[in-house]
Amino acid sequence: MAARQQKYLTAQELADYLNVALETINYWRKQCPPRGPRHKKFGGSVRYPVGEVEAYENDPEEYQRKRDLELTF
């Protein structure tokens, strides 16, 4: 059985999808703790897994609360 390939968005694609400025996406990522959907780095490229983007979009406050809790342990 072949592994299912995960899809990713670039920061610009995420900004367009969420209808926010690219600068906002970059700002969220650099916050401590980070804001917005989780990201992954591939070399020098930042990508956002589509599943994380969808979870964030469905309920941003709950998503962020869970993400903040994970960082405390």
N, CA and C of each residue as an Amber inpcrd file, in Angstrom:
protein
   219
   0.8370000  -1.1730000   0.0000000   0.0000000   0.0000000   0.0000000
   0.8910000   1.2490000   0.0000000   0.6390000   2.1370000  -0.9010000
   1.4350000   3.3570000  -1.0110000   1.0200000   4.3560000   0.0670000
   2.0100000   5.0570000   0.5900000   1.7290000   6.0780000   1.5940000
   1.0350000   7.2640000   0.9380000   0.0610000   7.8090000   1.6360000
  -0.6520000   8.9730000   1.1220000   0.2090000  10.2130000   1.3170000
   0.3790000  10.9680000   0.2760000   1.2210000  12.1510000   0.3530000
   0.4330000  13.3210000   0.9360000   1.0220000  13.9710000   1.9410000
   0.3690000  15.1080000   2.5730000   0.5530000  16.3470000   1.7160000
  -0.4670000  17.1830000   1.6680000  -0.3940000  18.4160000   0.8930000
  -0.0520000  19.5790000   1.8110000   0.6680000  20.5200000   1.2670000
   1.1370000  21.6820000   2.0130000   0.8260000  22.9610000   1.2470000
   0.6660000  24.0520000   1.9970000   0.5090000  25.3750000   1.4180000
   1.7530000  26.2040000   1.7110000   2.1020000  27.0850000   0.8090000
   3.1530000  28.0580000   1.0880000   2.5570000  29.1430000   1.9810000
   3.3940000  29.9970000   2.5200000   2.9080000  31.1040000   3.3460000
   1.9890000  32.0180000   2.5340000   2.3320000  32.2640000   1.2800000
   1.4830000  33.1210000   0.4360000   0.1410000  32.4610000   0.1520000
   0.1550000  31.1570000  -0.1190000  -1.1050000  30.4390000  -0.3460000
  -1.9730000  30.4590000   0.9110000  -1.3520000  30.3090000   2.0770000
  -2.0960000  30.3660000   3.3370000  -2.6900000  31.7540000   3.5360000
  -1.9080000  32.7800000   3.2870000  -2.4010000  34.1520000   3.4270000
  -3.6070000  34.3820000   2.5100000  -3.5060000  33.9230000   1.2720000
  -4.6190000  34.0760000   0.3350000  -5.8390000  33.2970000   0.8160000
  -5.6200000  32.0860000   1.2960000  -6.7060000  31.2130000   1.7490000
  -7.4360000  31.8130000   2.9500000  -6.6850000  32.3580000   3.9110000
  -7.2820000  32.9430000   5.1090000  -7.6580000  34.4070000   4.9320000
  -7.3280000  34.9670000   3.7730000  -7.6270000  36.3580000   3.4490000
  -6.9780000  37.3250000   4.4410000  -5.6890000  37.0700000   4.7010000
  -4.8820000  37.9600000   5.5420000  -3.5990000  38.2910000   4.7820000
  -2.8980000  39.3020000   5.2420000  -1.6490000  39.6950000   4.5960000
  -0.5530000  38.6600000   4.8600000   0.3550000  38.5150000   3.9220000
   1.5050000  37.6190000   4.0970000   2.2930000  38.0120000   5.3480000
   2.3920000  39.2950000   5.6170000   3.1040000  39.7650000   6.8040000
   2.4560000  39.2320000   8.0840000   1.1350000  39.0850000   8.0760000
   0.4260000  38.5410000   9.2350000   0.8180000  37.0920000   9.4660000
   0.8760000  36.3010000   8.4030000   1.2860000  34.8970000   8.5090000
   2.7000000  34.8060000   9.0790000   3.6010000  35.6140000   8.5640000
   4.9860000  35.6100000   9.0400000   5.0740000  36.0530000  10.5020000
   4.2840000  37.0350000  10.8640000   4.2490000  37.5230000  12.2520000
   3.7600000  36.4250000  13.1890000   2.6690000  35.7560000  12.8310000
   2.1350000  34.6680000  13.6570000   3.2000000  33.5960000  13.8930000
   3.8940000  33.2200000  12.8350000   4.8740000  32.1420000  12.9240000
   6.0220000  32.4940000  13.8730000   6.3590000  33.7650000  13.9520000
   7.5100000  34.1900000  14.7550000   7.1590000  34.5270000  16.1980000
   5.8750000  34.4870000  16.5510000   5.4550000  34.7660000  17.9170000
   5.8980000  33.6430000  18.8480000   5.9830000  33.9550000  20.1270000
   6.3220000  32.9450000  21.1230000   5.2540000  32.9960000  22.2110000
   4.3460000  32.0470000  22.2800000   4.2320000  30.8600000  21.4230000
   3.6840000  31.2350000  20.0520000   3.9960000  30.4130000  19.0450000
   3.5260000  30.6970000  17.6840000   2.0090000  30.7570000  17.6030000
   1.5060000  31.5130000  16.6660000   0.0750000  31.6590000  16.4060000
  -0.2450000  31.0330000  15.0530000  -1.5210000  30.8110000  14.8150000
  -1.9500000  30.2780000  13.5210000  -1.6320000  28.8000000  13.3810000
  -1.8450000  28.2790000  12.1670000  -1.6100000  26.8490000  11.9220000
  -0.1390000  26.4740000  12.0900000   0.1010000  25.2340000  12.5150000
   1.4730000  24.7300000  12.6280000   2.1380000  24.7500000  11.2520000
   3.4380000  24.9140000  11.2790000   4.1950000  24.9030000  10.0290000
   5.3190000  23.8750000  10.1270000   5.8550000  23.5470000   8.9800000
   7.0230000  22.6670000   8.8880000   8.0340000  23.3590000   7.9950000
   9.3070000  23.0820000   8.2630000  10.3640000  23.6290000   7.4190000
  10.9810000  22.5120000   6.6040000  11.1490000  22.7810000   5.3390000
  11.8190000  21.8740000   4.4100000  12.9870000  22.6530000   3.8340000
  14.1710000  22.4150000   4.3700000  15.3090000  23.2410000   3.9720000
  15.0290000  24.6590000   4.4530000  15.0460000  25.6020000   3.5520000
  14.7430000  26.9870000   3.9010000  13.3040000  27.3750000   3.6450000
  12.4790000  26.4160000   3.2210000  11.0880000  26.7060000   2.8770000
  10.1450000  26.3650000   4.0190000   9.2000000  27.2470000   4.2690000
   8.1720000  27.0280000   5.2770000   6.9070000  26.5810000   4.5620000
   6.2930000  25.5110000   5.0840000   5.0560000  24.9920000   4.5050000
   4.0610000  24.7080000   5.6190000   2.7830000  24.8070000   5.2740000
   1.6930000  24.5930000   6.2180000   0.8750000  23.3900000   5.7770000
   0.8210000  22.3140000   6.6010000   0.0170000  21.1490000   6.2340000
  -1.4630000  21.5290000   6.1120000  -2.1030000  21.0780000   5.0430000
  -3.4940000  21.4180000   4.7830000  -4.3880000  20.9950000   5.9480000
  -4.1330000  19.8350000   6.5470000  -4.9270000  19.3880000   7.6840000
  -4.8720000  20.3510000   8.8600000  -3.6970000  20.9110000   9.1190000
  -3.5440000  21.8970000  10.1970000  -4.2840000  23.1880000   9.8580000
  -4.2190000  23.5870000   8.5990000  -4.9110000  24.7990000   8.1500000
  -6.4170000  24.6260000   8.3290000  -6.9360000  23.4670000   7.9450000
  -8.3730000  23.2160000   8.0750000  -8.8060000  23.1890000   9.5380000
  -7.9940000  22.5710000  10.3940000  -8.3180000  22.5330000  11.8250000
  -8.3230000  23.9410000  12.4110000  -7.3690000  24.7570000  12.0090000
  -7.3000000  26.1400000  12.4690000  -8.5090000  26.9240000  11.9770000
  -8.8570000  26.7420000  10.7290000  -9.9710000  27.4920000  10.1330000
 -11.3080000  27.1280000  10.7980000 -11.4870000  25.8620000  11.1630000
 -12.7480000  25.4240000  11.7570000 -13.0290000  26.0920000  13.0970000
 -12.0050000  26.2800000  13.9190000 -12.1780000  26.8960000  15.2360000
 -10.8380000  27.4580000  15.7070000 -10.4810000  28.6660000  15.2480000
  -9.1620000  29.2250000  15.5610000  -8.8610000  29.3300000  17.0570000
  -9.8490000  29.7180000  17.8500000  -9.5990000  29.8870000  19.2880000
  -9.3120000  28.5430000  19.9680000 -10.0970000  27.5230000  19.6530000
  -9.8900000  26.2020000  20.2350000  -8.5640000  25.6050000  19.7620000
  -8.2680000  25.7680000  18.4830000  -7.0050000  25.2790000  17.9210000
  -5.8310000  25.9010000  18.6650000  -5.8910000  27.2170000  18.8640000
  -4.7900000  27.9150000  19.5260000  -4.6810000  27.5010000  20.9840000
  -5.8130000  27.3180000  21.6540000  -5.7990000  26.8990000  23.0470000
  -5.1080000  25.5460000  23.1940000  -5.4570000  24.6050000  22.3210000
  -4.8260000  23.2820000  22.3660000  -3.3380000  23.3750000  22.0470000
  -3.0060000  24.2100000  21.0810000  -1.5930000  24.3630000  20.7180000
  -0.7870000  24.9540000  21.8750000  -1.3540000  25.9370000  22.5500000
  -0.6680000  26.5480000  23.6970000  -0.4820000  25.5350000  24.8270000
  -1.4980000  24.6920000  25.0580000  -1.3900000  23.6590000  26.0950000
  -0.2810000  22.6760000  25.7840000  -0.1330000  22.3010000  24.5240000
   0.9260000  21.3670000  24.1300000   2.3050000  21.9370000  24.4190000
   2.4580000  23.2320000  24.3100000   3.7640000  23.8560000  24.5280000
   4.1120000  23.9890000  26.0060000   3.1290000  23.8120000  26.8910000
   3.4130000  23.9600000  28.3150000   3.9270000  22.6720000  28.9370000
   3.8410000  21.5650000  28.2130000   4.2940000  20.2710000  28.7620000
   5.5070000  19.7530000  28.0650000
